[in-house]
Amino acid sequence: MRFGRIATPEGMAFCVVEGEGENALCRQIEGTPFTEPKFTGKEWKLGDVRLLAPMLPSKIVAIGRNYADHVAEVFQKSAEHLPPTLFLKPPTAVIGPGAAIKIPDFATKVEFEGELALVIGKPCKNVKAEDWKQVVLGFTIINDVSSRDLQFADGQWARAKGIDTFAPLGPWIETDLESIDTSNLPIKAHLTHEGKTETKQDSNSNQMIMNLGEIIEFITASMTLLPGDIICTGSPAGTAAMFPGDFIEIEIPGIGKLGNPVERA
């Protein structure tokens, strides 16, 4: 099942998305995706509504340096010397599909990071790695937009990764956990710059240093996760700079595509 959050002529609502393309059907549900969905009877074609970020989390918990090739390209060191680490992105950074990533003047080297994201389905603490599916509502896509100049100048990552609009999220939440082979999942990012589109990231989740269960065990040993919280599972290699006028699209098979234009703030 795919849960989305949409803006309709009647307001914002959660829905179940059925079908593909502009003619996919958005069937409104009562309440939120955390309970068995009850349909209101209202429905719209996807092309007639606007997709919003599928969730507004209390926090975004991200694992950095979880792909060895990305560690090498960004930090110029091996993952053996720079193991995975945790950081937070504020919920105010979240935007939905199609919304603009806005780069402020003080961020001078802004890069995309296309990642698989997990949406937490229930309050949880001290989760064992083998039990991770019991606490996950579903999968979505996140673009962990990062200002590299600020990241290295500050020595910590809150400002570099927490700027407003620096967490595009979507297009929806895929709740069929068994339908996605997370041990062998392609992750791609396509950047359109000056009218030319290039595939920049072209990697696979099999390059992760910590797998999904290990990530959740690692995080919940320290903090409680709440329903709707987002976990970023790490960026593969291939990240590159974005500039106003560009368009970035992250693609993960079985989940969908997340595309956003880039503008000057």
C-alpha positions as CSV (number, residue, x, y, z in Angstrom):
1,M,0.0,0.0,0.0
2,R,1.2,3.5,-0.8
3,F,0.2,6.3,1.6
4,G,0.4,9.9,0.3
5,R,-0.4,13.3,1.6
6,I,-2.1,15.6,-0.8
7,A,-3.4,19.1,-1.2
8,T,-6.9,19.0,-2.8
9,P,-9.4,21.7,-3.5
10,E,-10.9,20.9,-0.1
11,G,-7.7,21.0,1.9
12,M,-4.9,18.7,2.9
13,A,-5.5,15.0,3.5
14,F,-3.8,11.6,3.7
15,C,-4.7,9.1,1.0
16,V,-4.0,5.7,-0.5
17,V,-2.4,6.0,-3.9
18,E,-3.5,3.3,-6.4
19,G,-2.2,2.9,-9.9
20,E,0.5,4.7,-11.8
21,G,1.0,8.0,-13.5
22,E,-1.2,11.1,-13.7
23,N,-4.3,8.8,-13.7
24,A,-3.4,7.1,-10.4
25,L,-6.2,7.3,-7.9
26,C,-5.8,9.1,-4.6
27,R,-8.4,7.8,-2.2
28,Q,-8.7,9.9,0.9
29,I,-8.5,8.2,4.3
30,E,-9.7,9.4,7.8
31,G,-6.9,10.4,10.2
32,T,-3.3,9.2,9.5
33,P,-1.6,6.1,8.1
34,F,-0.8,4.7,11.5
35,T,-4.1,2.9,11.8
36,E,-6.1,0.6,9.5
37,P,-7.2,3.0,6.7
38,K,-10.8,4.0,6.6
39,F,-11.8,5.6,3.3
40,T,-13.9,8.7,3.3
41,G,-15.3,8.1,-0.2
42,K,-13.6,11.1,-1.6
43,E,-11.0,10.5,-4.4
44,W,-9.1,12.4,-7.0
45,K,-6.8,11.6,-9.9
46,L,-3.1,12.2,-9.0
47,G,-2.9,14.8,-11.8
48,D,-5.6,16.9,-10.2
49,V,-4.0,17.2,-6.8
50,R,-0.6,18.2,-5.4
51,L,1.6,15.7,-3.6
52,L,3.0,17.0,-0.3
53,A,5.7,15.5,1.8
54,P,4.1,12.3,2.9
55,M,5.0,12.8,6.6
56,L,5.8,15.7,8.9
57,P,8.2,14.1,11.3
58,S,9.1,15.2,14.8
59,K,12.7,14.6,13.8
60,I,14.8,13.3,10.9
61,V,17.6,11.0,12.2
62,A,20.3,10.5,9.6
63,I,23.3,8.2,9.4
64,G,26.3,9.7,7.7
65,R,29.2,7.9,6.1
66,N,27.3,4.7,5.6
67,Y,28.6,4.1,2.1
68,A,32.4,3.6,1.8
69,D,32.6,5.0,-1.7
70,H,30.8,8.2,-0.5
71,V,33.2,8.5,2.5
72,A,36.1,8.5,0.1
73,E,34.7,11.1,-2.3
74,V,33.6,13.6,0.3
75,F,36.0,13.1,3.2
76,Q,39.1,11.9,1.2
77,K,39.5,9.1,3.8
78,S,38.5,5.5,4.1
79,A,35.4,4.3,6.0
80,E,37.8,2.3,8.1
81,H,39.0,5.6,9.6
82,L,35.7,7.4,9.5
83,P,32.9,5.0,10.6
84,P,29.2,5.8,10.3
85,T,27.9,8.6,12.5
86,L,24.5,10.1,13.4
87,F,23.2,13.6,12.9
88,L,19.8,15.3,12.9
89,K,17.9,17.4,10.4
90,P,15.1,19.6,11.7
91,P,11.5,19.0,10.5
92,T,11.5,22.6,9.2
93,A,13.8,21.4,6.4
94,V,11.1,19.1,4.9
95,I,9.5,19.9,1.6
96,G,7.5,17.8,-0.8
97,P,7.8,16.6,-4.4
98,G,8.1,19.5,-6.8
99,A,8.7,22.1,-4.2
100,A,11.8,24.2,-4.6
101,I,15.1,23.6,-2.9
102,K,16.2,27.2,-2.0
103,I,19.9,28.0,-1.6
104,P,20.8,31.0,0.6
105,D,23.7,33.2,-0.3
106,F,25.8,31.9,2.5
107,A,25.7,28.3,1.3
108,T,28.2,28.3,-1.6
109,K,28.7,24.5,-2.3
110,V,25.3,22.7,-2.1
111,E,25.1,19.1,-3.1
112,F,22.2,16.6,-3.4
113,E,22.3,13.2,-1.6
114,G,19.7,10.7,-2.8
115,E,18.8,8.2,-0.1
116,L,16.5,5.5,0.9
117,A,14.4,6.6,4.0
118,L,12.5,4.7,6.6
119,V,9.2,6.0,8.2
120,I,8.8,4.9,11.8
121,G,5.3,3.5,12.5
122,K,5.3,3.2,16.3
123,P,7.1,4.6,19.4
124,C,10.2,2.5,19.9
125,K,13.4,2.2,22.0
126,N,16.1,-0.4,22.2
127,V,15.0,-2.2,19.0
128,K,17.0,-5.3,18.1
129,A,18.3,-5.4,14.5
130,E,16.3,-8.5,13.6
131,D,13.1,-6.8,14.7
132,W,13.4,-3.6,12.6
133,K,10.4,-4.4,10.4
134,Q,8.1,-4.4,13.5
135,V,8.6,-0.6,14.0
136,V,8.8,0.6,10.4
137,L,5.7,1.9,8.6
138,G,7.3,2.0,5.2
139,F,9.9,3.3,2.8
140,T,10.2,6.7,1.1
141,I,12.9,8.8,-0.6
142,I,14.8,11.7,0.9
143,N,17.3,14.1,-0.6
144,D,19.7,15.0,2.2
145,V,20.7,18.3,0.7
146,S,24.0,19.4,2.2
147,S,26.1,22.6,2.1
148,R,29.6,21.2,2.0
149,D,31.3,24.5,2.7
150,L,29.3,24.9,5.9
151,Q,29.7,21.3,6.8
152,F,33.5,21.5,6.9
153,A,33.7,25.1,8.2
154,D,31.4,24.4,11.2
155,G,32.9,21.0,12.1
156,Q,29.4,19.7,12.8
157,W,26.5,19.3,10.4
158,A,23.4,21.0,11.9
159,R,23.6,24.2,9.8
160,A,24.9,22.6,6.6
161,K,22.1,20.0,6.5
162,G,19.3,21.8,8.4
163,I,18.6,24.8,6.2
164,D,15.0,25.3,5.3
165,T,14.0,23.2,2.2
166,F,17.1,20.9,2.6
167,A,15.1,17.8,3.1
168,P,12.9,17.0,0.1
169,L,10.8,13.9,1.0
170,G,8.4,11.7,-1.0
171,P,6.7,10.9,-3.2
172,W,4.8,8.7,-0.8
173,I,5.3,5.9,1.7
174,E,5.5,2.3,0.4
175,T,4.3,0.1,3.3
176,D,4.8,-3.3,1.6
177,L,8.2,-4.0,3.2
178,E,8.5,-7.4,1.7
179,S,8.1,-6.0,-1.9
180,I,11.4,-4.1,-1.6
181,D,14.7,-6.0,-1.6
182,T,16.6,-3.6,0.7
183,S,19.8,-5.8,0.4
184,N,20.0,-5.1,-3.4
185,L,18.2,-1.9,-4.1
186,P,19.3,0.5,-6.9
187,I,19.5,4.2,-6.0
188,K,19.9,6.8,-8.7
189,A,20.0,10.6,-8.9
190,H,19.5,12.5,-12.2
191,L,20.7,16.1,-12.3
192,T,19.5,18.5,-15.0
193,H,21.9,21.4,-15.4
194,E,21.6,23.9,-18.3
195,G,19.2,21.7,-20.1
196,K,21.3,18.6,-20.0
197,T,20.4,15.6,-17.7
198,E,23.0,13.4,-16.3
199,T,22.8,10.4,-14.0
200,K,25.1,11.3,-11.1
201,Q,24.4,8.7,-8.5
202,D,24.1,5.2,-9.7
203,S,24.6,2.8,-6.8
204,N,22.9,0.2,-4.7
205,S,22.0,-0.4,-1.1
206,N,24.3,-3.5,-1.1
207,Q,27.1,-0.9,-0.6
208,M,25.8,0.0,2.9
209,I,28.2,-0.5,5.8
210,M,25.4,-0.8,8.3
211,N,22.2,-2.4,7.1
212,L,18.7,-1.2,8.0
213,G,18.3,-3.4,11.1
214,E,21.7,-2.3,12.4
215,I,20.9,1.3,11.8
216,I,17.7,1.1,13.8
217,E,19.3,-0.7,16.6
218,F,22.1,1.9,16.7
219,I,19.7,4.8,16.8
220,T,17.2,3.4,19.3
221,A,20.0,2.5,21.7
222,S,20.3,6.3,22.2
223,M,16.9,7.8,21.5
224,T,13.2,7.1,21.3
225,L,11.7,7.2,17.8
226,L,8.1,8.3,17.4
227,P,5.5,7.6,14.7
228,G,6.3,9.5,11.6
229,D,10.0,10.0,12.4
230,I,12.3,9.7,9.3
231,I,15.5,7.7,9.2
232,C,18.0,8.6,6.4
233,T,20.0,5.5,5.7
234,G,23.0,7.1,4.0
235,S,24.1,8.4,0.7
236,P,25.9,6.5,-2.0
237,A,28.7,8.0,-4.0
238,G,28.0,10.4,-6.9
239,T,26.8,13.4,-5.1
240,A,27.5,16.7,-6.9
241,A,26.8,20.4,-6.7
242,M,23.5,21.9,-7.6
243,F,22.8,25.5,-8.7
244,P,19.7,27.7,-9.1
245,G,17.9,26.7,-12.3
246,D,18.8,23.0,-11.9
247,F,16.4,20.1,-11.3
248,I,17.3,17.0,-9.3
249,E,15.4,13.7,-9.3
250,I,16.0,10.8,-7.0
251,E,14.8,7.4,-8.3
252,I,14.4,4.1,-6.3
253,P,12.6,1.2,-8.0
254,G,9.5,0.0,-6.2
255,I,9.2,3.3,-4.3
256,G,9.1,6.0,-7.0
257,K,10.8,9.3,-8.0
258,L,11.3,12.4,-6.0
259,G,12.0,15.5,-8.1
260,N,12.7,19.1,-7.1
261,P,13.8,22.3,-8.8
262,V,16.6,24.4,-7.3
263,E,16.2,28.1,-6.7
264,R,18.0,31.0,-5.0
265,A,16.5,31.8,-1.6
